[in-house]
């Protein structure tokens, strides 16, 4: 896992493969681990980015509550760091 310092916390993500970006977003109370079975196959054809959302996995907490806007801003920060402007977003809840 790679880390980006975001608002004084570590924001964890993985970045594998090449091609069109596929961004994987896990559900509540999960982490990027839920995508482990998919990443090797997807990364043969795509650039796969899996992000531990705020307060999940290896990413720290900003506070007691994380709003949807907070989560979106964190995802945007990772995409900015990786210079990804568009991609395919996949998630579940």
N, C-alpha and C positions, 0 to 999 in steps of 0.2 A: 504494500500500500504506500502511496505517496501522500504527502501532507502539504497543505497550504495554510499559512497563518491567516485567519479570517476573524476580524473583530476580537483579537487577542486569544483565540482558541485555535486548536489544530482541527482542520477540516480534512478528513481522510477520503481518498478516492483511488481507483485504479484506472490505468489508461493502457490498453493493449491493442495491437493490430493496426491496420492501415485501411484507408478508404473512407467512405461515408461514415460519419459519427453516429453511433447508436448509444444513447444515454439511458442507463438502467437505474430506475428509482425504486427502492424497496418500500414495503408497507410499514405501517406503524408498529413499533416495537421489534423491528427486524434490522438487518444490516445487509451489506453487500454479500455476505456469505450465502444468502438465499439465491444469488445468481451464479454461484461457483460452477454448477453443472452446465450452464449455458455459455459462459464467457469463452472457453476454449474453442468451441465450434463457431460461435459468432465472430470471433476475432480472426478467423481464417479469411473472412471476406470483408469485415468492417473494422473500423476503429471503435472499440468498445470502452465506454467510460461508465464505471459504476461508482456511485457516490454514497458514503455513509452520511445520511442526513443529520441535522443538528440533534444532539443528544442520543444518537444511535451508534452502534458499533464502536469504532475508534475515534469518532468525532465528539468533541466536547460540547458542553451546554452553554448557551448564552445567558440563560436564566431559568426560572421555573417553568415558564410557558414559551413555546415557540409557535408563532403564528404561521399561517400559510405563506404570508408575505416574507417572513424570516426564512422559511425553507426555500422559497423561490429565489430570494437574494443570494443565499448560499450556493445554490445550483448555478446561478448566473456568475458568481465569483469563480467557481471552478471552470466553467466554460470560457470565461474571459482569460483566465490563467493559461488555458490550453489553446486559446485563439480559435475556438470553435464558434462559428456564427450560425450554423444551422445543422440539423441532424434529425434523426428518428428518435423519438422519446418513447420509452416503454416503462410502464410502472404497474403497480398493483397495490391494492389496499384491502 
